Amino acid sequence: MIGLRTCAAEGQCAMQKLLIAYATRAGSTAQVAEFMGKVLREAGLQVDVMPVKQVRDLSGYSGVILGSPIRMGSVLPELIRFVKAHAQTLSRLPLAYFNVNLTLMDDTPEARAIVDSYFNPLRVICAPLRVGAFAGKMDYARLNSLLRFLLARDRDQIPEGDWIDWQAVRQWTLELLPLLQGERTSA
């Protein structure tokens, strides 16, 4: 297995890992993050995948991918806190954000514009090199009772189902490879 190489001096190269960290409530974002990790490992990279709440230190990582579901039009607060707490380090690393949402159940240009705005609170703290957004899934049984109650009246508009396009997740993840290896382009 290979990782990204960082060389402090000629002949002193260390293998670096990528971090995929995520916030989640019902597990869809965790599934997407794990799948991204699998794709990158298949490409020969070393990758750690874990919830943001478990990440203590970013040293040893050469690039970071951060993800969150969208709840009530916002990324989860723990992801925002994580980006704020690690902004200085994240600003020096190749960084990408992704979200998993139900807005893209109907993938239209209008829906894409709305979904892109969900990244704004994170962009203000630390600008990414790339963002990705993916339709998620709805399983009412996996939601907490308060969220189930709040969404009960919208059940006709938000049916249960799985809209994750795994091929789109794979393609976006593979498109990150040059970025994660230092070829920077704007988001």
N, C-alpha and C positions, 0 to 999 in steps of 0.2 A: 504494500500500500504506500502511496506517495502522499505527501502533503505539499503545501506551498513552502518554498524555501526562502529563508531570510539569512543573509550573510553579513555578519558584523565586520568580518575581515576575510580576505581571501583564504579559502580552505577551512573556514569555521562556519559552516552552514548548519542551521538548526531547522528541523521540520516543524511547521506550524499547523495548527488546526483551525478549522472554521467552527463558528458557533452559530447554531440555530436555536434561538430562545423565543419563547412564546408565552402569551397569556391565553387562558381558555376558560370556558364555563361548562360547556356541554361536551367537549372533546373533539369537535371537528377541526379546530385549529391545531390541536396536538397531532391529529392524524395527518394533516397536510404537512406540518413541520417534520414529522417522522418520515413521510414519503420523500420530502426534499432531501433529508439526510441520506436516505437510501440511494437516491439518484446521484448525489454528489459522491457517495462512497463508491458506487459503481463506476464513476468517472475517475476513481483512484485517489480521492481526497480523504483526509482524516477529518471527521466531523463529530462534534458533540451536539446532541439535541436534548434540550431540557426546558422546563418552565422557567420564566424569568425570576420567579421567587427563589429558585435554587442557585442562581448565578451569583457568585460572590466576587469574582475577580475576572477581568478580561485579559490579563497578561497571559501570553501563550497563544492567543488567538490572532490570526492574521486577517480575518474578515468576519463580519457579523451579519446575520439575517434575523430580523425581528418580526414577529407576527402577532396578530390579535384578531379576535372576532369583532364584529361591530354590534354594539348593544345601544339601542336608542340613539343611533347616529354618531356614536363615539367609539374610539378604541377603548379598551379596558384601562382603568386608572393605574393598575400595577405596571402596565407597559410604559405609560407616560412617566411614572415615578422612576422606573428603571432608566429610561433615556435621560431624564434630568440628572440622576445620580451618576451616570457614566458618560455624560455628554463630552467631556474633555477627551476621554479615550476614544469614544466612538467617532469623534470628528477627525481622528488621525487614521482610522481604519476604513477599508472598503465596507460600506454599509448599505443594506437593502431592507426595505419594509414590505410586508405583505399583510393583507387582511382577508378574512373569510366573512362573507356577508350574504344576506338574502336579497339585497337590492338587485344583484345580478342574476336572479332567477330569470329575469327578462333582460338579456344582455343587449342593451341599446346604447347609442351614443349618449343619450340623456342619463341613463343609469350609470355609465362609465364616468361622466362628469361629476355626478353626485358622489360616487365611490371615491374618486380621486380627492375630493374635498375632505374625506375622512382622515387623510394623512396630514392635513394642515397642522394640527396641534403638535405632531411629531416633527414635521419639517421646520417649524419655528425653533425648536430646541436643537435639532441636529439634522442637517439636510442629508438625505440619502443619495446614493448614486443611481438607485433604481427602486421603483415600487411595483408591486403586483397585487392584483385583486382577483379573488376567485369566489364564485357562488359557493355557498355552503350547503348545509342540510338542516332540516328542522325535524326534531324528534321531541315532541312535547313531554314525553315521559322523562327525558334527561334534564329538563329545565327545573329550576327551583319553583316552589309553590307560588311565590310572589310573581315571578315572571309569567308563569302559566296563567295566573289570574289576570294580569295586565294584558296578555295577548289573547285571552279567550274571545273577546269581541271581534278580533281580527282573524279568527281562524279560517274564515272563508277566503280571505286575501292571502293568508300565509299557511298554505296546506303543509302537511307533513310530507317530507320527501328528501331526496339526496340529489343535489344539482352540481356536485363537485365534478369538474372536468379534469380528470387525472392527467390526460394528455397535455392540457394547457398548463397544469402545474409543472409537469416534467419539462415542457418546452421553456417556460420562464426560468426554471431552475438552471437548466443547461445554458441559457443565455447569460446567466450570471457568471459563468466560469471566467471569461476574459476580465470582467470587472473584479472578481475576487483575486485574480492574479495580477492586479495592478493596472489594467487598462481602464482608465477612468473616463466615463461619459456621464452627462448629467441625466437626472431623473425626468 
